[in-house]
């Protein structure tokens, strides 16, 4: 039987994700060949994501190769994927979710006991915060009104080097990527979810296949984590209903409780952080799409569509 061809980007985090999935599939008796691909997002390292065209630049070429049957499966950070996939593609499995929170990172050797202490320390100056995420900058602008938010690209170690060289006062990064790559000790403070709601799918690794590929589906379904899969459906539904994108100021996360339910937080902000529509909801883990749709409708009634339309226009 031929090896399963797994398409991935060549970044540190993408390779960690791809090798983790490959290892799980090999445990199931499958041979896996990694096919490393360079995407438009990798080639445009100097341009902010908002100018380069958004995060889908990190998945488009890989999805095209999947549709051309040049690879059998693709592994992505779920937050980089469009809420509505190209015709003929499915998310067939997801791995267990890592810490979904955003993280504030200070220069090497700095420390702050709590998140509020860190905010007080940064707020005492006019800090330069490195982040390429409109969502993060918009939410943190309310917490750090004197801060300037500067785009930063590159692998995690490249960003940390720029921080330690003094180019920024702090960085905002995904805690999941930091922990997976062994940089967890550099997290100065994970930002509480109620203070900065993460991107839909943050911390989740998604496995994408062709809809009709029964062999690959049979291989990947056993590695899926049911709780992460349920959360991802709820979060992606919010984005799909609102017509948002991964480079718009929209956050959504669905957290499991002990009673078989989902508690969901969602937010839409203007890029400058001045207009905010924020909602919470609770529903059954058996009906994640229904919860996501209900929360999206509540956001829309609160003015989220107008905010997102204005963000797209700019």
N, C-alpha and C positions, 0 to 999 in steps of 0.2 A: 504494500500500500504506500502511495506517495506521501511525502511529508506535507504537513500543513504549512502553507506559506503565510507568515505573520508580518504584516506591514506596520512599520513604526517610524517615527522620526528618530533622529540620531542624538537628541539632547540627552543629558544625564538622566533627567527624570523619565523621559519617554523610554529610554533603554531599561531603566529599573522596572518600569511597568511592564514592558514587553517581556523581559526575562522572567518576571514573576509569573505572568500568564503562561509563558512557554514551559516553565517548570511544573506548573499545575497540570498542564496538558500531557506532559511527558510522564508524570505520575500515573496518568490515566491510560498510558500505553501508546500514545501518539508521538510520532517524530515531528519536530517543529523546526522550520527554517526561518530565521529572521531576515526580513527584507527591509533594509534601512533606506529611507527615502528623505529627500530634502524638499520641504514645502516652501511656498512663497513667504510664509511667516519667518522661516529660517533665513531666507535670503535677504529679507528686508530688516536686518537687525538694527539699523540706525533710525528707522522711522517709528514714531509712536503708533500704537495699534489703531487708534482712532483715524489716523491719516493713512495707514497702510491698508485699511479695509476691514479691520476687526479680526477677532480670533479665529474665525473659520478659515483664515489663511493657513492655520496649522493642521487642517484636516482635509481640505478639498482635494489635493493631489492624491492623497491616500484613498479617499473614497472613490475617486475616478479610477484608480488602479483596481480597486475591489470590483467595481462595476464591469471593468474590462476583463475580469477574471485573471489578472496578473498576480493577485494574492488571494488567499482564502479567508482571511480575517484581518481586522485592523484593531489596534489597541490605542485608545485615546484617554486623556483626562476628560471626564464627562462634561466638565464645565466649558470645554472648548467646542462642543458639538452644537449644531443648530437644533432647536426644539423640534423642528419638522425636518426629518431626514430626506435625502434624495429618494425618489421612487426606486424600489428594488432593494433597499437596505434596511436592516433592523438592528437594534441593540438586542443581542441574544443573551448576554450575560454581563454581570457586573461583579467586581470583587468587593469584599467587605470594606466599609467606609473607614478611612483614617480620620483623624481629628479634622472636622470641617471648618474650623474657625480661621479667621485671618489672624496674623501675628505681627506685632510691632517688634522690630529688631534694632537695637542700639549698636553703636560702634563697639568693637571688641574691647573687653575689659570694663565696660559700663554695666551698671546694674540699677534696677529699681524694684523695691519689694512688692509692689502691687501695681495693677493697671492704672489706678487713679494717681499713684505716686509718679508713674511714668508720664502720664498726661500733664501733671503739675510741673514736672521737670522740663518737658518739652515746651509747655505753654509759657514758661518764664522767658523764653527767647522768641525769635521769629524763625522757627525751624523749617528746614528744607526736607520734605518727606519724599522719598523715592517710591513711586508706584506708577505702573502703566494702566491701572484700572480706574475707569471713570466711576464705577460703583464705590470703590474704596475711598477715593478722594472725596466724593460727594457726601458720604456718611461721616467721614472723619473731619470734614470741614466744620461741622457743628461742634465737634469735641475739641478741635484745635483751630479756633477762628483766626489766629495769627500766622498759621502755617502756609507755606507755599508747597504745592504738590508738583513734582518734577517727574517726567517720564524716565523710566529706566528699563533696559532690555538686557538679555543675556542669561546664561546659566546662573544657578544660585550662587556658586562660588565666585563668579564674576561680579555679581551684584554685591556680595559681601565684601569683596576686595575694594570696590568703589566706596562703600560705606566706611570701611576702616581707613581708607586714604583721606577721609574728610570731605568727600564730595557731597555727602548728605548727612543730615542730623539723625535720621532714622529711615528704615525701610518698612514697607508693609508687604508681607509675603503670605502665601498660603501655608498654614502650619503643616498641612499634610505633606507637601513637597519637602519642607525642611526636615520633617521627621523621617520620611522615607529615604532621604539621601544622607542621613546621619548627621544633620546639622541641628537636631533638636535642642542641643545645649545652647545654641545661639539665639533662641527665642527669648526675648526679654519679657514679653507678656503676650499670651494669647488673648485676643480681644473678645470679651463676652458677646455672645450672639445677639443679645438684646441691644448692644451698643453699636454693632456693625454686622448686619445680617449678611451671611456669605452668599456667594454666587450659586445659582442652581447647579447641583451636581458636584460642588466642590468637595474634594476628598474621595471621590468615587472614580475608579478605573472601569471604563466601559469597553466591551468587546463587540465590535460591529461585524456583521456578516451579510452576504446576499440573502435575500428573503427566501429563495427557493433552494438553498444549499443545505440539504438534509444531513449530509455527512458532517459538515462543520458544526451545524447546530447541535447534533448529537454529542460532538466532542466538547463543546463549550458549556452547554447547559448545566452539567454536573458541578462546574466550578463556581456557579453564581451564588451570591449571598442574598437570600430572600429579603432581608430587612433593607439592605441598600437598594435593591431593585424597586421595592415599594416606595421608598423615599424619592428615588429618582423620577418615578412616574409622576408623583404629586408635584414635584418642583418643575419638571419640564412642561407639565400641563399649564402651570401659571404663565410661563414664558410664551407658550403656543397661543393661549387665549388672548394675551395682551399684545401679541405680535412683536414681542421684544427681541433683542439680540444679545449676544454675549459681550458686546462692548457698549451696552446701554446701562444706565444706573438702576439696575433691577436686582434685588436680592430675594432669595427664597430658600427656606430650609424646612424639611419635615422631620421631626424627631419622634422616635417611638417611645411610648410610655409602657408601664408594666401591665396595663390592662388591655393590651391589644389595640390601642388607639394611636393616632398620629396627632401631634401638636405641631402646628405650622406657623412660621413667622414669614412675612413677606413685606417688601418695601419697594417703593419707586420714589426716586428723588430727582430733582433737577440737577444738572451737572455741578452747579455752584452750591448745592446743598440747602438752598433757601426754601424750596417747595418740597414737602415730604408727605407722602401718603403711605401709611403703615398699618397693617392689619395682622390679626392673629386668628387662628381657627383650629378647631378640633374635629376629628372624624375617625372613621374606622380604617384600620390598616388594610382591610379587605376592599376598600373603595377609595384608593388614593387619587384617582383621576377626578372623582366627584369632589373631594376636598380641594384639590388644586383649582378646579373650575370655580367653585364657590368663592375661594379667596381672591381669584383673579377678577371675578365680577364685583366683589366688594372694593377692590383697588380701583377698578374702572369707574365705579360710581363715585369714588372719592376724588377723581380727577387724574388718575394715573395715565389715561390715554393721552390727554393733552400734554402732560409732562414728557412722555415718551416721544410724541410727535414733534415737540419742540427740540428734543435732544437729537432726533434724527435729522432735523432740518439744519442743525449746526454741526 
